[in-house]
Amino acid sequence: MPATRRNNRADALAKQVAPPAWGPAEIRALADRIRAGADPAPWDLLVVGAGITGAGIARDAAMRGLRVLVVDGRDLAFGTSSRSSRLIHGGVRYLEQGEIGLVYEALRERRRLYKIAGHLVAPVQFLFPAYRGDRLPLWKLRVGLTLYDALSLYRSRGHRTLGPAATRRLEPLLVAEGLRGAVSYEDAVTDDARLTLTTLQSARRHGAEVLTYSPVVALRREGPLHVAELADGARVQARAVFVAAGPWTSEKLLGAAGRQLLSLSRGIHVVLKAADLPLRQPVVVQAAKERRILFVVPWGARTYLGTTDTAYEGDPGASGVTTADADELFRMIGRILPSQGLRHDRIVSAWSGVRPLVRAASAASGDSTVELSRSHRIVETDTGVFALVGGKLTTYRAMAEEAVDKVEAAIGRDLPRCSTHRLPLVPGRPLTTAELGMPHMGELAGRHGPFARELAARIAREPALGERLIADLPYLWAEVDHAIAAEGCVHLEDILRRRLPLALTDGELGIHVARPIAERLVAAWGRPASAVDEEIERYRELMHRETGRSLGRC
Ligand SMILES: Cc1cc2nc3c(=O)[nH]c(=O)nc-3n(C[C@H](O)[C@H](O)[C@H](O)COP(=O)(O)OP(=O)(O)OC[C@H]3O[C@@H](n4cnc5c(N)ncnc54)[C@H](O)[C@@H]3O)c2cc1C
């Protein structure tokens, strides 16, 4: 198909509002087709890993007309992409490290995400205070944020410098003693797992297929094609392969090219009730000794704090939050935001993620990971498999564009130019102010964009679906049904941990609603009733590993 016709097709597809169905029937049909080898034509591109990196590559490639399959060993966004600080930011910290190029790119991508994913990437004013004796005094913050504004090409609300009194008027919880003032500047907050899901849904809209819970155990070259072997023995043939396995990218998948490629670093977050740390806006906290900052972010009825940065070895899927981690956060943040709420018995939930950082040439095991660059790298193995490592949630779209340009050269096809910066992830007319004032719409719009209209219409037909799952959290039963029918859920954990962040926001980690949700899921899959208990047990174990908490009965 000529490039312009493919571009027109991409534009037309982007106008269809409802996401293509992605429920048990679709998931089973794809798995059966692949396992039966009933799809003899090779895929143009196989993407290994359905985190934000793989999702971005799949969307870009599918929009350029390639036949794409994404395979993940677990659920989509199971890895780092559901365990970040949830910021879409230029990264003020990287200015101190001289990474001007990275900040420029991240600010450009932030702008593009406002445009293509406006419902998920919301600008917020951050407050960055400076105290007497801080590593970064107020004048340095002012210089840094002036540069930040310039690097954003002055397209965002510029920073403001505030004296101590004005700072405390904005944020009365800040300690007055030693406060020199603050800068207030714009960055954005998102839902990382939902951004990944929505990017994959957009890829599916453009013809990509996504197979979860199917680990790739080996990659081989057979003549002109690559062959991936899945854990159950199924084989997938593709003209090109991109490994986007985040912290799992290793020698096992890439051979020699995967050796010593990454330094892993663990970062944790802790969630409190908003009443225990009632901030009015996100606050940036300076670490006393390292060149590191922490964030305290209001999140509806909750506030979350993060993060740590410690070298990590072992299975990235098994990282969890320890008491010492939470102590470190409480100590560093409590220095300027003292609160009775900074206590272990007040923790609502917590999460732990592993950064896949590009290893420095001189890195030795145990070295600090704080100073390692957050830039990405694309490597190619001697059999022609590509891998993308490092990078940021914020820059995923640009990384994907670069990745698909490599694929174009590798498969020797003339593809249309990248259009991922132009077309929204969720098509449809933006919601009007009047619509946003209608029942449930405001809440749903922040997660589903224009598709909130359909969900609200469904609730109007069946009012019980408009009930909240948990009284003080905004998630609705309609979203559970939608997740099962159209968001690629296989297990209970997919719904409670990544489609709706109950595992991160509810004091009981969603266990009180786990049974009715598992019953809906199991019924939709046509599995035996005994599967309900299996799903609950599986969820219990997973959450125990990540948060260190034992879940109650349900
Ligand atoms: C604590 C922390 C805070 C962060 N905060 C921010 C932030 O605020 N803003 C920002 O921009 N960035 C942030 N980042 C960075 C960002 O989260 C990561 O760069 C990004 O999520 C990495 O995504 P990924 O897709 O490369 O990896 P992942 O999300 O880990 O995805 C890899 C996927 O590959 C799958 N996989 C692994 N092996 C196989 C296999 N053999 N077969 C099939 N599938 C496989 C996994 O199941 C997983 O789903 C943060 C990172 C951390 C850890």
The ligand as an SDF file (V2000), in Angstrom:
LIG
                    3D

 53 58  0  0  0  0  0  0  0  0999 V2000
   10.6070    4.0030   41.0280 C   0  0  0  0  0  0  0  0  0  0  0  0
   10.5140    4.4950   39.6140 C   0  0  0  0  0  0  0  0  0  0  0  0
    9.9970    5.7460   39.3490 C   0  0  0  0  0  0  0  0  0  0  0  0
    9.9220    6.2050   38.0360 C   0  0  0  0  0  0  0  0  0  0  0  0
    9.3070    7.3860   37.8040 N   0  0  0  0  0  0  0  0  0  0  0  0
    9.1780    7.8480   36.5520 C   0  0  0  0  0  0  0  0  0  0  0  0
    8.4670    9.0350   36.3110 C   0  0  0  0  0  0  0  0  0  0  0  0
    7.8910    9.6310   37.2130 O   0  0  0  0  0  0  0  0  0  0  0  0
    8.4070    9.4850   35.0410 N   0  0  0  0  0  0  0  0  0  0  0  0
    9.0090    8.8420   34.0160 C   0  0  0  0  0  0  0  0  0  0  0  0
    8.9500    9.3520   32.9070 O   0  0  0  0  0  0  0  0  0  0  0  0
    9.6530    7.6670   34.2030 N   0  0  0  0  0  0  0  0  0  0  0  0
    9.7460    7.1480   35.4460 C   0  0  0  0  0  0  0  0  0  0  0  0
   10.3620    5.9560   35.6800 N   0  0  0  0  0  0  0  0  0  0  0  0
   10.9070    5.2200   34.5470 C   0  0  0  0  0  0  0  0  0  0  0  0
    9.8280    4.4560   33.7910 C   0  0  0  0  0  0  0  0  0  0  0  0
    8.8770    3.9450   34.6730 O   0  0  0  0  0  0  0  0  0  0  0  0
   10.4700    3.3230   32.9940 C   0  0  0  0  0  0  0  0  0  0  0  0
   11.4690    3.8550   32.1850 O   0  0  0  0  0  0  0  0  0  0  0  0
    9.4780    2.6030   32.1010 C   0  0  0  0  0  0  0  0  0  0  0  0
    8.3010    2.2540   32.7850 O   0  0  0  0  0  0  0  0  0  0  0  0
   10.1210    1.3510   31.5230 C   0  0  0  0  0  0  0  0  0  0  0  0
    9.1810    0.7120   30.7250 O   0  0  0  0  0  0  0  0  0  0  0  0
    9.5290   -0.5780   29.8870 P   0  0  0  0  0  0  0  0  0  0  0  0
    8.3860   -0.8560   29.0120 O   0  0  0  0  0  0  0  0  0  0  0  0
   10.8600   -0.4050   29.2300 O   0  0  0  0  0  0  0  0  0  0  0  0
    9.7150   -1.7300   30.9790 O   0  0  0  0  0  0  0  0  0  0  0  0
    8.5770   -2.5160   31.7790 P   0  0  0  0  0  0  0  0  0  0  0  0
    7.4350   -1.6570   32.0930 O   0  0  0  0  0  0  0  0  0  0  0  0
    9.2410   -3.2040   32.9000 O   0  0  0  0  0  0  0  0  0  0  0  0
    8.0440   -3.5840   30.7310 O   0  0  0  0  0  0  0  0  0  0  0  0
    8.7520   -4.7440   30.3930 C   0  0  0  0  0  0  0  0  0  0  0  0
    7.7510   -5.8440   30.0970 C   0  0  0  0  0  0  0  0  0  0  0  0
    8.4390   -6.9430   29.5210 O   0  0  0  0  0  0  0  0  0  0  0  0
    7.8200   -8.1250   29.9660 C   0  0  0  0  0  0  0  0  0  0  0  0
    8.7560   -9.2390   29.7970 N   0  0  0  0  0  0  0  0  0  0  0  0
    9.9190   -9.4250   30.4580 C   0  0  0  0  0  0  0  0  0  0  0  0
   10.5290  -10.5520   30.0110 N   0  0  0  0  0  0  0  0  0  0  0  0
    9.7210  -11.0750   29.0570 C   0  0  0  0  0  0  0  0  0  0  0  0
    9.7890  -12.2460   28.2360 C   0  0  0  0  0  0  0  0  0  0  0  0
   10.8190  -13.1140   28.3160 N   0  0  0  0  0  0  0  0  0  0  0  0
    8.7810  -12.4860   27.3800 N   0  0  0  0  0  0  0  0  0  0  0  0
    7.7290  -11.6330   27.2750 C   0  0  0  0  0  0  0  0  0  0  0  0
    7.6290  -10.5140   28.0320 N   0  0  0  0  0  0  0  0  0  0  0  0
    8.6020  -10.2330   28.9090 C   0  0  0  0  0  0  0  0  0  0  0  0
    7.4780   -7.8240   31.4200 C   0  0  0  0  0  0  0  0  0  0  0  0
    6.4530   -8.6880   31.9140 O   0  0  0  0  0  0  0  0  0  0  0  0
    7.0600   -6.3640   31.3540 C   0  0  0  0  0  0  0  0  0  0  0  0
    5.6460   -6.2280   31.2180 O   0  0  0  0  0  0  0  0  0  0  0  0
   10.4220    5.4310   36.9660 C   0  0  0  0  0  0  0  0  0  0  0  0
   10.9410    4.1620   37.2370 C   0  0  0  0  0  0  0  0  0  0  0  0
   10.9550    3.6890   38.5500 C   0  0  0  0  0  0  0  0  0  0  0  0
   11.4460    2.3100   38.8360 C   0  0  0  0  0  0  0  0  0  0  0  0
  1  2  1  0
  2  3  1  0
  2 52  2  0
  3  4  2  0
  4  5  1  0
  4 50  1  0
  5  6  2  0
  6  7  1  0
  6 13  1  0
  7  8  2  0
  7  9  1  0
  9 10  1  0
 10 11  2  0
 10 12  1  0
 12 13  2  0
 13 14  1  0
 14 15  1  0
 14 50  1  0
 15 16  1  0
 16 17  1  0
 16 18  1  0
 18 19  1  0
 18 20  1  0
 20 21  1  0
 20 22  1  0
 22 23  1  0
 23 24  1  0
 24 25  2  0
 24 26  1  0
 24 27  1  0
 27 28  1  0
 28 29  2  0
 28 30  1  0
 28 31  1  0
 31 32  1  0
 32 33  1  0
 33 34  1  0
 33 48  1  0
 34 35  1  0
 35 36  1  0
 35 46  1  0
 36 37  1  0
 36 45  1  0
 37 38  2  0
 38 39  1  0
 39 40  1  0
 39 45  2  0
 40 41  1  0
 40 42  2  0
 42 43  1  0
 43 44  2  0
 44 45  1  0
 46 47  1  0
 46 48  1  0
 48 49  1  0
 50 51  2  0
 51 52  1  0
 52 53  1  0
M  END
$$$$
